[in-house]
Amino acid sequence: MSSNMNPPVRLTEREPEAWRSGLYVRVPTPTDSDDDELPEEDGGEEIIAKLRAYGDMKASRNNLIREADAHQIEEALIARLMGHSRTTIRSVLGKR
């Protein structure tokens, strides 16, 4: 690495930074929250609903893969029918 590189800069003047281990790191501010507040502006509820639906679908996807495996359907066929890689199927089945 070249030593004449410019140091990283803050994106905004309101974001404090600290120097640690040779790198600038973001310092939490009182406006940063530790809880999972969900955005509510500009249609945020719609995208959050979509994300939750995807999470539910993913959980049911894993159960469907396990059920297909219990019926001795080959991993490659499960992957092809579901549109997933064999690696994904194997990771759900715990064979990875």
Buried (B, 14 or more C-beta within 10 A) or exposed (E): EEEEEEEEEEEEEEEEBEEEEEEEEEEEEEEEEEEEEEEEEEEEEEEEEEEEEEEEEEEEBBEBBEEBBEEEEEBEEBBEEBEBEBEBBBBBBEEE
